[in-house]
Amino acid sequence: MSWASKPATALLWLVCAGSVCAGWASHEAVSGPACSADVCVINVIAAALVPAPCAGYSVLIAYSKSSGATIIQCSDPLNAQENKAFIYDRFDHSVGPLEYEGGRFIRPDSFGEIEKQGVPDKFGRIPLCGAKDREAPAAGQLVIVRKQPNASDDAPYCYRVNYVVAGKNSLAIRSDDGHQTPALSKKSALRWAKAQEELSRYIDVGSATGSTKPARTASVIAEKAQLFFSPDSGEASKMYLVRGDKVEVIDDRKLRDGWCRVRYVTKTGRGIERWAQTRDLDVTLQHD
């Protein structure tokens, strides 16, 4: 192995540590998922599958098996400062999503090694920034590190650790220096809607639905059923279904509020996930 190839290998280690990166050495369009420590990683290999705002980047999808926390990271392999990530709750689409720029996802099971040896970088190992109360991530917790200047002659740069904290009806990014990333505005979140819809379908279906009940189907009973980006009448998309169309109800926890998240498969086999109003479907509350 040449010295020139070592930085790239080190960056792959951050993603793949603890399991095999299925598909990376093959000609598959999408890899994985490769899972360890309750976190799974998928790499989108075919450029044709990468939608805006990730077009021109490589794409990594990381998700927690123990929570709904999910990251879509648009990665620039030559300059991580240009990376951008969209973080959302795949179980509860009413939770405000987040955006993070200039960071790099790392696997939680690699944390112990980078804490001792530093984060692999194109210039070598870069230490973590100083922090009073840094904790090792819990199993299933997503972690992002971001490079920043450091007031040290020995290490002019360091990596700050940021934890994705998923709670009931909440999602946050908390840095090990106490800083918290604010949620995206609805307008800013909309530019990620296409990427979220198209890339989320590669996540294991069993971990992607918001309901613990078996999936069920429903029919459209309205002449025209508008589809929405979120369970909000002000978030209408340009898509709609017509009477007789069949959908799969993938999140029914807001039925009492008049909403459910559905998946519609087009004649070409493309899956579309959006919110629909229950008044437009023949779906009712199910009681245990």
Backbone bond lengths (Angstrom), bond angles and torsions (degrees), N, CA, C in turn:
res aa  C-N    CA-C-N  psi(-1)  N-CA   C-N-CA  omega(-1)  CA-C   N-CA-C  phi
1 M - - - 1.469 - - 1.529 109.45 -
2 S 1.327 117.19 129.00 1.458 120.33 178.65 1.515 110.13 -78.30
3 W 1.331 116.34 159.01 1.465 120.29 177.22 1.515 111.05 -62.29
4 A 1.327 117.26 -31.47 1.465 120.13 -178.54 1.517 111.74 -65.90
5 S 1.333 116.77 -25.69 1.464 119.52 -177.27 1.519 113.11 -88.66
6 K 1.327 118.66 -13.10 1.454 120.99 -175.11 1.522 114.19 -65.64
7 P 1.355 121.18 -42.55 1.459 119.40 178.78 1.521 112.63 -58.25
8 A 1.336 117.38 -42.35 1.465 119.65 -179.17 1.523 110.43 -63.83
9 T 1.346 115.48 -40.09 1.460 119.15 178.96 1.517 110.89 -64.07
10 A 1.323 116.74 -39.37 1.461 120.84 179.90 1.514 111.33 -64.28
11 L 1.336 117.13 -37.28 1.455 120.62 179.42 1.524 110.35 -67.54
12 L 1.338 117.67 -37.94 1.454 120.82 176.99 1.519 110.42 -64.41
13 W 1.313 117.55 -35.06 1.459 121.67 -179.67 1.527 110.69 -61.08
14 L 1.324 117.03 -37.04 1.457 120.00 179.37 1.516 111.21 -58.70
15 V 1.314 115.75 -38.03 1.459 120.94 -177.72 1.516 111.26 -81.62
16 C 1.332 118.14 -39.34 1.452 121.38 -166.67 1.518 114.79 -101.11
17 A 1.324 119.34 -5.63 1.457 120.55 -175.62 1.518 111.09 -54.40
18 G 1.313 115.96 132.66 1.452 121.04 175.71 1.515 113.93 97.87
19 S 1.325 118.56 -10.10 1.458 120.29 178.68 1.512 109.83 -163.37
20 V 1.306 115.77 174.79 1.458 120.82 -178.01 1.513 109.78 -86.66
21 C 1.330 117.08 138.35 1.458 120.94 175.93 1.521 108.20 -84.36
22 A 1.296 117.02 84.61 1.463 120.86 -177.41 1.517 110.65 -60.56
23 G 1.323 115.34 132.08 1.459 119.89 174.01 1.508 114.93 93.66
24 W 1.337 118.86 -18.53 1.466 119.93 -175.75 1.525 111.15 -65.72
25 A 1.298 116.63 -33.00 1.465 118.94 -178.08 1.520 111.21 -94.21
26 S 1.323 116.79 4.97 1.450 119.87 -178.08 1.517 109.90 -112.64
27 H 1.324 114.89 -168.14 1.453 120.09 179.88 1.521 111.01 -105.95
28 E 1.324 117.21 21.42 1.449 120.20 178.69 1.518 110.20 -66.96
29 A 1.332 115.88 151.37 1.466 120.52 -179.90 1.522 111.21 -77.39
30 V 1.341 116.20 -32.93 1.463 121.61 -178.40 1.522 107.58 -138.67
31 S 1.321 117.49 134.82 1.453 121.06 -177.80 1.514 111.76 -91.13
32 G 1.316 114.55 172.91 1.442 122.75 163.65 1.519 115.88 71.51
33 P 1.355 115.00 -154.11 1.465 124.87 3.79 1.532 112.58 -76.86
34 A 1.341 115.75 145.25 1.458 122.30 175.11 1.524 106.88 -104.21
35 C 1.337 116.35 118.82 1.466 120.86 -171.54 1.527 112.02 -119.24
36 S 1.322 115.79 142.48 1.456 123.07 170.22 1.512 107.66 -162.41
37 A 1.325 116.41 150.44 1.466 122.63 -179.41 1.524 111.68 51.73
38 D 1.350 116.32 37.45 1.470 123.15 177.94 1.522 113.71 64.36
39 V 1.326 117.47 19.59 1.464 121.96 174.54 1.521 108.13 -124.17
40 C 1.321 116.29 133.57 1.460 121.41 179.96 1.523 110.01 -115.53
41 V 1.320 115.89 146.26 1.460 122.44 -178.84 1.520 109.52 -127.66
42 I 1.317 115.49 134.53 1.465 123.21 175.94 1.513 107.22 -124.83
43 N 1.312 117.65 136.63 1.457 122.16 176.29 1.519 109.57 -114.02
44 V 1.323 116.27 127.95 1.465 121.70 177.39 1.521 106.86 -88.87
45 I 1.310 116.11 111.78 1.458 121.49 -171.75 1.526 112.00 -91.18
46 A 1.328 116.84 -39.18 1.464 120.27 -177.33 1.521 110.98 -79.32
47 A 1.327 117.14 120.97 1.470 122.00 -178.19 1.520 111.53 -59.85
48 A 1.319 117.05 -29.33 1.466 120.57 -177.98 1.530 112.06 -66.40
49 L 1.329 117.28 -18.37 1.462 120.88 -178.91 1.527 112.54 -92.17
50 V 1.320 117.50 -1.05 1.464 121.48 -175.34 1.531 109.44 -92.98
51 P 1.332 118.25 111.93 1.467 121.32 -179.82 1.523 112.17 -89.39
52 A 1.326 116.76 170.12 1.461 121.75 172.42 1.530 108.17 -65.95
53 P 1.355 117.98 148.39 1.467 127.95 3.46 1.529 113.77 -89.15
54 C 1.344 116.89 20.24 1.460 120.62 -178.72 1.524 113.01 -97.32
55 A 1.331 117.56 -0.31 1.463 120.39 -177.99 1.523 110.25 -55.25
56 G 1.342 116.72 131.62 1.449 121.68 -178.26 1.520 113.41 92.02
57 Y 1.335 117.19 -6.36 1.463 122.35 178.32 1.530 109.05 -109.35
58 S 1.323 115.64 165.89 1.452 119.05 164.71 1.523 106.71 -87.86
59 V 1.319 116.76 154.48 1.464 119.70 -174.40 1.517 111.34 -124.62
60 L 1.310 115.01 134.03 1.458 123.90 174.61 1.527 107.63 -120.78
61 I 1.317 116.29 134.56 1.459 121.79 174.36 1.520 107.07 -115.68
62 A 1.319 117.05 123.63 1.464 121.38 177.90 1.521 108.23 -123.87
63 Y 1.337 116.02 136.58 1.460 117.58 179.62 1.522 110.77 -144.65
64 S 1.319 114.21 149.96 1.449 121.64 178.52 1.520 109.63 -86.24
65 K 1.327 116.69 137.49 1.456 120.61 176.58 1.525 111.35 -83.43
66 S 1.340 116.53 -17.93 1.458 120.15 -177.12 1.524 113.24 -100.49
67 S 1.321 117.72 -7.88 1.464 121.53 175.07 1.522 107.38 -143.91
68 G 1.324 116.50 178.60 1.455 120.11 179.32 1.513 113.79 -86.91
69 A 1.328 117.75 -0.06 1.467 121.01 -175.57 1.527 111.51 -60.19
70 T 1.328 115.89 129.09 1.457 122.30 -175.61 1.523 109.51 -141.73
71 I 1.330 116.32 138.84 1.467 122.29 179.12 1.523 109.21 -119.35
72 I 1.322 115.83 131.63 1.463 121.40 164.70 1.519 105.60 -109.05
73 Q 1.313 116.96 112.29 1.470 120.69 -177.52 1.523 110.21 -109.97
74 C 1.330 115.45 122.06 1.458 122.21 172.74 1.524 106.25 -90.73
75 S 1.324 117.29 114.92 1.462 121.03 -170.09 1.523 112.46 -111.59
76 D 1.315 115.73 134.00 1.455 122.43 170.35 1.524 106.76 -101.18
77 P 1.325 119.23 106.52 1.463 121.00 -173.70 1.523 113.75 -63.40
78 L 1.318 117.58 -19.70 1.464 120.57 -179.03 1.514 113.18 -95.33
79 N 1.329 117.04 -17.33 1.459 119.86 -177.35 1.525 109.54 -152.79
80 A 1.335 116.34 94.76 1.463 121.01 -177.53 1.517 112.31 -63.71
81 Q 1.335 117.49 -19.47 1.465 120.33 178.44 1.529 111.04 -64.68
82 E 1.332 116.29 -18.69 1.467 120.63 178.73 1.532 112.20 -93.05
83 N 1.313 117.54 -1.37 1.467 120.05 178.40 1.524 110.79 -62.50
84 K 1.307 116.00 151.45 1.459 120.85 172.44 1.519 108.52 -141.91
85 A 1.312 115.76 143.53 1.458 119.79 -175.24 1.520 110.61 -134.51
86 F 1.325 114.75 143.35 1.457 123.02 175.76 1.515 106.68 -113.22
87 I 1.318 117.33 125.35 1.459 122.07 -176.83 1.525 108.00 -117.81
88 Y 1.328 117.28 127.75 1.456 120.46 -178.05 1.522 110.42 -146.76
89 D 1.328 114.96 167.57 1.463 121.41 177.36 1.521 107.79 -99.26
90 R 1.329 117.18 109.30 1.463 119.62 -176.57 1.515 112.02 -73.75
91 F 1.345 118.15 -14.71 1.457 121.35 177.23 1.521 112.13 -86.11
92 D 1.322 116.73 -32.20 1.469 120.95 -175.61 1.521 109.05 -132.27
93 H 1.303 116.81 98.27 1.458 121.44 -175.38 1.524 112.94 -78.02
94 S 1.337 117.07 -1.31 1.466 119.27 174.86 1.530 111.50 -85.88
95 V 1.332 116.89 -11.65 1.473 121.03 177.53 1.520 109.01 -75.58
96 G 1.323 116.46 132.21 1.461 120.88 -178.33 1.521 112.46 -61.34
97 P 1.336 118.90 128.78 1.459 121.58 178.65 1.527 111.78 -78.01
98 L 1.333 115.46 172.41 1.462 122.01 -177.85 1.521 109.30 -129.70
99 E 1.308 115.27 158.94 1.458 121.11 175.03 1.522 107.89 -129.94
100 Y 1.333 115.79 139.00 1.464 119.54 -178.51 1.521 108.49 -137.05
101 E 1.320 116.59 129.67 1.464 120.86 -176.90 1.528 110.87 -113.68
102 G 1.337 114.69 144.69 1.457 120.45 174.79 1.507 115.33 79.20
103 G 1.342 117.51 8.76 1.455 119.99 -177.79 1.511 112.88 -103.95
104 R 1.327 115.62 171.93 1.458 123.04 177.83 1.518 109.16 -134.71
105 F 1.311 116.11 127.24 1.458 120.47 174.21 1.527 109.84 -67.55
106 I 1.336 116.70 139.62 1.463 121.29 171.48 1.521 108.53 -128.86
107 R 1.308 116.05 149.98 1.453 119.78 178.31 1.520 109.53 -73.79
108 P 1.335 118.72 140.53 1.460 120.14 -179.81 1.521 113.23 -61.70
109 D 1.349 117.50 -29.18 1.462 118.61 -179.16 1.525 112.40 -78.01
110 S 1.338 118.29 -3.98 1.461 120.93 174.68 1.522 111.62 -97.18
111 F 1.345 116.44 -3.20 1.462 120.45 -172.51 1.527 112.42 -62.30
112 G 1.331 117.02 -43.64 1.465 119.85 -178.21 1.516 112.11 -58.05
113 E 1.329 116.79 -40.20 1.459 120.08 -178.90 1.517 112.34 -71.27
114 I 1.344 117.71 -41.86 1.467 118.27 -179.60 1.525 111.31 -71.85
115 E 1.338 116.77 -26.31 1.459 119.23 176.71 1.528 110.35 -65.85
116 K 1.330 116.80 -34.64 1.468 121.11 179.84 1.524 112.31 -85.55
117 Q 1.332 116.90 -41.12 1.460 120.52 -170.76 1.525 114.45 -108.80
118 G 1.323 117.50 -12.07 1.457 120.48 -178.13 1.518 111.97 96.70
119 V 1.331 115.51 169.86 1.461 122.25 -178.52 1.528 109.85 -87.57
120 P 1.323 119.28 128.67 1.465 120.58 176.43 1.520 110.51 -59.18
121 D 1.314 116.10 131.03 1.462 122.53 -176.53 1.523 107.01 -140.07
122 K 1.323 117.16 163.44 1.466 119.19 -178.92 1.518 112.38 -64.24
123 F 1.336 117.02 -16.85 1.468 120.75 177.60 1.525 112.39 -103.79
124 G 1.321 116.58 10.91 1.456 120.37 -178.97 1.516 110.53 115.40
125 R 1.319 116.58 -166.67 1.454 121.92 178.87 1.524 110.44 -77.51
126 I 1.333 116.55 128.81 1.461 122.51 178.95 1.528 107.83 -111.96
127 P 1.357 118.49 128.14 1.474 119.82 -176.28 1.522 112.35 -70.54
128 L 1.324 115.20 162.08 1.452 120.26 172.42 1.523 109.30 -74.46
129 C 1.320 116.57 148.94 1.460 120.76 177.33 1.530 109.81 -67.79
130 G 1.308 115.80 153.49 1.452 120.33 178.88 1.521 111.69 -63.48
131 A 1.322 116.46 141.64 1.462 122.19 178.62 1.521 108.35 -153.20
132 K 1.344 116.70 139.86 1.462 120.82 -177.60 1.526 112.12 -74.24
133 D 1.312 116.48 -41.26 1.457 119.88 -171.86 1.525 112.64 -124.39
134 R 1.320 116.97 43.19 1.462 118.58 179.37 1.527 110.12 -69.53
135 E 1.340 115.27 135.50 1.446 121.07 179.69 1.524 110.23 -119.70
136 A 1.299 116.14 151.41 1.456 119.76 172.80 1.524 107.85 -69.91
137 P 1.319 118.69 139.67 1.461 120.02 -179.96 1.515 111.64 -64.79
138 A 1.318 115.32 145.46 1.457 120.25 176.73 1.524 109.24 -73.91
139 A 1.326 116.67 159.91 1.460 120.20 176.11 1.523 108.57 -58.37
140 G 1.315 115.72 132.17 1.453 120.29 -179.44 1.515 114.69 87.75
141 Q 1.326 117.68 -2.25 1.465 119.66 179.81 1.522 110.41 -91.22
142 L 1.323 116.23 133.58 1.450 121.79 179.10 1.525 109.81 -85.79
143 V 1.326 115.87 142.97 1.470 121.55 -176.32 1.524 109.56 -132.53
144 I 1.327 115.54 138.41 1.465 122.42 175.74 1.529 107.71 -125.85
145 V 1.333 116.83 134.13 1.469 119.96 174.68 1.530 108.54 -111.85
146 R 1.332 115.38 146.63 1.464 119.17 178.95 1.525 109.75 -135.41
147 K 1.318 115.01 134.02 1.461 122.57 -177.85 1.520 110.23 -76.93
148 Q 1.333 115.53 138.99 1.465 120.21 178.38 1.531 109.62 -149.87
149 P 1.352 117.08 157.91 1.468 119.78 177.89 1.523 110.68 -61.01
150 N 1.339 114.54 148.17 1.463 120.73 -177.70 1.521 109.13 -128.86
151 A 1.301 117.16 136.54 1.460 121.71 -178.62 1.522 110.42 -81.23
152 S 1.331 115.71 65.80 1.451 120.74 -179.95 1.518 109.12 -150.01
153 D 1.335 116.27 133.26 1.459 120.15 177.66 1.529 111.15 -69.34
154 D 1.320 116.48 -31.70 1.461 120.74 -179.09 1.526 111.63 -74.16
155 A 1.335 116.75 -33.62 1.465 121.11 -178.66 1.528 108.57 -138.46
156 P 1.336 117.64 89.53 1.471 120.57 -177.09 1.524 113.48 -65.73
157 Y 1.345 117.52 -15.59 1.459 121.53 176.91 1.524 109.12 -130.82
158 C 1.327 115.13 155.69 1.452 120.86 174.88 1.531 108.07 -146.45
159 Y 1.322 116.14 167.88 1.461 120.80 178.88 1.525 109.86 -110.65
160 R 1.336 114.97 125.76 1.457 121.50 176.58 1.524 108.84 -87.78
161 V 1.332 116.93 136.74 1.462 122.29 -178.84 1.532 109.34 -93.83
162 N 1.333 115.58 131.81 1.468 122.26 178.89 1.522 108.97 -125.64
163 Y 1.328 115.76 127.60 1.456 121.79 -177.60 1.532 109.86 -102.65
164 V 1.326 116.34 134.36 1.465 120.47 171.87 1.525 106.93 -85.64
165 V 1.323 115.71 117.18 1.467 121.43 -175.87 1.526 108.62 -107.74
166 A 1.324 115.72 112.22 1.465 121.20 -179.35 1.517 109.27 -106.17
167 G 1.324 115.85 123.76 1.454 121.21 177.78 1.509 110.24 -128.70
168 K 1.309 117.45 -176.03 1.458 120.82 178.39 1.520 109.41 -67.34
169 N 1.311 116.42 118.58 1.470 123.39 -179.79 1.526 112.99 59.55
170 S 1.331 117.11 28.28 1.463 119.32 -179.99 1.522 110.91 -151.28
171 L 1.321 114.82 154.41 1.455 122.16 177.79 1.523 106.98 -150.77
172 A 1.332 117.15 132.61 1.465 120.36 -177.30 1.514 110.13 -148.47
173 I 1.332 115.66 157.96 1.463 122.21 170.35 1.519 106.47 -114.30
174 R 1.326 116.22 117.07 1.459 121.80 -178.50 1.516 109.32 -113.80
175 S 1.326 116.17 122.99 1.454 121.34 179.03 1.522 110.32 -82.08
176 D 1.338 116.71 156.96 1.468 119.44 179.39 1.529 112.46 -73.53
177 D 1.348 116.93 0.18 1.469 119.63 171.48 1.530 110.99 -105.07
178 G 1.335 116.54 8.88 1.461 121.11 175.32 1.518 115.31 96.33
179 H 1.329 117.60 -10.13 1.465 119.90 -179.03 1.529 110.45 -71.44
180 Q 1.341 115.98 143.99 1.459 120.73 178.49 1.520 110.02 -124.60
181 T 1.324 116.87 134.89 1.460 122.67 -178.67 1.522 110.04 -82.17
182 P 1.346 118.59 127.92 1.471 120.69 -179.96 1.522 112.00 -71.56
183 A 1.330 116.41 155.34 1.459 121.59 178.23 1.524 110.05 -69.25
184 L 1.329 115.44 155.34 1.458 120.81 178.18 1.522 110.95 -73.58
185 S 1.322 115.95 149.45 1.460 119.50 170.65 1.523 108.25 -70.68
186 K 1.324 117.25 158.75 1.467 120.49 -179.91 1.515 110.73 -60.00
187 K 1.328 116.71 -37.66 1.458 120.68 -179.09 1.528 110.48 -64.63
188 S 1.334 116.90 -43.49 1.468 120.46 179.95 1.524 111.23 -68.49
189 A 1.339 116.74 -35.28 1.459 120.20 -179.21 1.519 111.78 -67.32
190 L 1.328 117.59 -28.47 1.461 120.87 -176.54 1.529 112.22 -63.17
191 R 1.343 117.20 -29.25 1.459 118.08 -177.98 1.530 111.64 -70.84
192 W 1.334 116.55 -12.49 1.467 121.00 176.69 1.525 111.80 -97.60
193 A 1.339 117.75 -3.55 1.466 120.50 -172.66 1.521 112.31 -58.24
194 K 1.323 117.49 -43.32 1.466 120.64 -178.78 1.520 111.25 -65.19
195 A 1.343 116.31 -44.63 1.465 119.84 179.24 1.524 110.65 -63.88
196 Q 1.331 116.70 -41.49 1.461 120.30 179.45 1.522 110.84 -62.13
197 E 1.314 116.50 -43.45 1.459 120.59 -178.78 1.528 111.95 -67.12
198 E 1.318 117.07 -46.93 1.457 120.25 -173.32 1.524 112.80 -77.03
199 L 1.341 117.30 -34.48 1.460 119.66 -176.08 1.523 112.87 -87.50
200 S 1.325 117.29 -26.64 1.461 119.77 -178.89 1.512 112.41 -64.81
201 R 1.330 117.93 -23.20 1.466 119.76 -177.28 1.525 112.80 -69.28
202 Y 1.343 117.46 -12.36 1.466 119.46 177.76 1.526 112.13 -83.95
203 I 1.336 116.11 -10.53 1.460 119.91 177.23 1.520 108.80 -73.69
204 D 1.317 116.06 143.15 1.461 121.11 178.31 1.518 110.46 -50.15
205 V 1.337 115.87 125.37 1.464 120.40 -175.26 1.521 111.37 -58.80
206 G 1.306 117.46 -35.69 1.453 120.17 -178.30 1.508 113.48 -64.03
207 S 1.343 118.17 -23.98 1.454 120.45 -179.42 1.515 111.90 -104.54
208 A 1.327 117.22 1.28 1.455 119.60 -173.35 1.505 114.29 -102.26
209 T 1.319 118.68 -9.71 1.445 118.55 -178.70 1.512 111.52 -92.28
210 G 1.304 116.52 147.73 1.453 121.32 -176.16 1.511 113.88 -84.70
211 S 1.287 119.51 -8.67 1.453 122.30 -177.52 1.515 110.04 -109.95
212 T 1.332 116.58 144.54 1.455 120.77 177.47 1.529 110.81 -87.13
213 K 1.328 117.42 -6.69 1.450 121.45 179.15 1.525 109.88 -83.02
214 P 1.343 117.29 157.37 1.462 119.36 177.42 1.526 110.67 -58.00
215 A 1.336 115.85 145.09 1.459 119.88 178.75 1.522 109.47 -61.31
216 R 1.323 116.74 145.24 1.452 120.49 177.70 1.512 110.19 -132.84
217 T 1.303 114.93 158.68 1.454 119.57 -178.64 1.518 109.71 -105.19
218 A 1.319 114.85 159.81 1.461 121.50 178.47 1.515 108.32 -146.61
219 S 1.304 115.71 160.01 1.459 121.90 178.17 1.517 109.57 -113.96
220 V 1.319 115.51 148.50 1.460 120.89 175.75 1.529 107.96 -78.60
221 I 1.333 116.60 127.30 1.468 121.15 -179.14 1.524 111.57 -108.61
222 A 1.333 117.21 -11.99 1.456 120.51 177.18 1.526 109.89 -85.77
223 E 1.319 116.61 156.28 1.461 120.02 176.19 1.529 110.44 -60.76
224 K 1.338 115.22 -38.00 1.457 121.47 -179.24 1.527 108.51 -145.13
225 A 1.317 116.98 118.29 1.464 122.20 -178.60 1.526 109.66 -108.73
226 Q 1.309 116.23 107.59 1.466 121.17 179.31 1.525 110.27 -66.92
227 L 1.328 116.97 144.91 1.458 122.15 175.41 1.516 109.59 -108.60
228 F 1.341 115.94 146.45 1.457 121.88 -172.09 1.527 111.04 -126.37
229 F 1.351 116.16 151.13 1.463 121.15 177.79 1.523 111.67 -73.17
230 S 1.314 117.48 -28.32 1.460 122.76 179.03 1.525 107.60 -147.39
231 P 1.333 118.46 166.91 1.467 120.30 -179.62 1.527 111.08 -74.47
232 D 1.302 115.28 67.23 1.462 123.04 -175.29 1.529 107.26 -150.33
233 S 1.313 117.51 125.21 1.461 120.80 -176.94 1.521 112.85 -63.58
234 G 1.330 116.92 -16.32 1.454 120.47 178.69 1.525 113.30 -88.56
235 E 1.340 117.45 1.76 1.457 122.21 -176.63 1.526 112.07 -113.83
236 A 1.322 116.79 40.77 1.458 120.61 -178.15 1.523 111.68 -69.35
237 S 1.329 116.24 138.22 1.458 121.29 172.99 1.530 107.84 -91.11
238 K 1.324 116.65 -179.56 1.458 120.58 177.49 1.530 111.93 -86.46
239 M 1.330 115.60 -1.69 1.460 119.95 -176.52 1.529 111.51 -92.89
240 Y 1.316 115.62 150.88 1.455 120.58 174.62 1.529 109.03 -153.23
241 L 1.322 115.26 160.23 1.449 122.39 176.57 1.528 108.82 -112.03
242 V 1.318 116.60 165.72 1.459 120.14 -179.33 1.525 109.48 -123.13
243 R 1.326 115.01 165.58 1.456 121.27 -176.82 1.546 110.89 -51.95
244 G 1.333 114.61 131.51 1.460 120.35 178.34 1.513 114.53 96.91
245 D 1.327 118.21 -16.19 1.463 120.33 177.25 1.527 109.99 -63.24
246 K 1.336 116.29 142.13 1.458 121.73 179.81 1.529 110.00 -102.87
247 V 1.333 116.62 138.15 1.463 121.64 178.86 1.521 109.32 -133.09
248 E 1.315 115.74 160.12 1.460 122.13 171.48 1.518 107.98 -103.29
249 V 1.314 117.33 127.42 1.466 122.00 177.74 1.527 107.42 -82.76
250 I 1.341 117.17 112.28 1.463 120.55 -175.02 1.528 112.91 -105.51
251 D 1.324 117.81 -10.51 1.464 121.41 175.72 1.524 107.40 -150.20
252 D 1.335 115.96 109.96 1.465 119.78 -175.83 1.525 113.21 -113.18
253 R 1.323 116.64 15.24 1.467 119.35 -175.07 1.527 113.66 -73.37
254 K 1.318 117.69 -11.06 1.467 120.01 178.61 1.531 111.61 -111.74
255 L 1.320 116.17 23.19 1.456 119.20 179.16 1.525 111.63 -60.21
256 R 1.315 116.83 -38.76 1.470 119.99 -180.00 1.526 112.08 -63.37
257 D 1.329 115.68 -22.99 1.464 120.17 178.33 1.530 111.74 -92.96
258 G 1.342 115.89 0.47 1.456 119.31 176.91 1.513 115.08 91.64
259 W 1.364 116.81 19.63 1.467 120.02 -177.33 1.524 110.72 -135.57
260 C 1.325 116.01 153.74 1.460 121.45 167.23 1.528 107.44 -152.14
261 R 1.309 115.29 151.79 1.453 120.25 177.68 1.528 107.51 -93.53
262 V 1.330 115.83 131.32 1.460 120.28 -174.92 1.519 110.64 -125.48
263 R 1.319 113.91 158.95 1.465 121.17 174.81 1.517 108.09 -122.32
264 Y 1.320 115.78 124.05 1.459 122.41 179.27 1.526 108.81 -115.35
265 V 1.308 116.99 131.20 1.462 121.71 179.29 1.522 108.38 -103.93
266 T 1.322 116.07 121.62 1.461 121.00 -179.02 1.526 110.97 -74.28
267 K 1.324 116.41 172.77 1.459 121.27 179.51 1.525 112.57 -63.54
268 T 1.344 115.86 -23.13 1.464 119.86 178.87 1.524 112.29 -88.43
269 G 1.342 116.71 -0.72 1.454 120.93 178.65 1.510 114.63 92.62
270 R 1.302 118.00 4.01 1.462 121.27 179.48 1.523 110.37 -79.11
271 G 1.313 116.78 131.15 1.455 121.47 177.98 1.515 111.40 -92.09
272 I 1.321 116.87 132.42 1.465 122.54 178.73 1.519 108.07 -121.26
273 E 1.336 117.39 125.98 1.453 122.01 178.38 1.522 109.70 -113.57
274 R 1.320 116.29 124.16 1.462 122.43 179.90 1.532 108.47 -150.18
275 W 1.322 115.51 172.31 1.453 121.48 174.00 1.518 109.27 -93.13
276 A 1.320 115.78 143.49 1.463 121.57 177.50 1.527 108.70 -131.69
277 Q 1.322 115.32 154.97 1.459 119.95 176.22 1.527 108.98 -83.32
278 T 1.327 116.00 133.04 1.460 119.85 -174.94 1.525 112.14 -63.58
279 R 1.315 117.31 -23.66 1.466 119.41 179.04 1.533 111.72 -64.53
280 D 1.343 116.41 -19.21 1.462 120.56 -179.52 1.522 112.94 -91.63
281 L 1.365 117.02 -2.81 1.464 121.49 -176.28 1.523 110.75 -125.22
282 D 1.315 116.22 160.01 1.468 119.78 175.06 1.523 109.63 -91.95
283 V 1.317 115.12 57.14 1.462 120.86 -178.71 1.519 108.51 -118.96
284 T 1.335 116.21 139.94 1.459 121.16 -179.25 1.526 109.85 -132.42
285 L 1.317 116.07 165.31 1.465 120.58 177.16 1.521 109.70 -63.75
286 Q 1.334 114.51 140.54 1.454 120.15 175.46 1.518 108.72 -108.87
287 H 1.296 118.11 130.94 1.461 121.91 -178.39 1.518 109.89 -106.21
288 D 1.324 114.80 139.41 1.459 119.33 179.78 1.530 110.21 -71.96
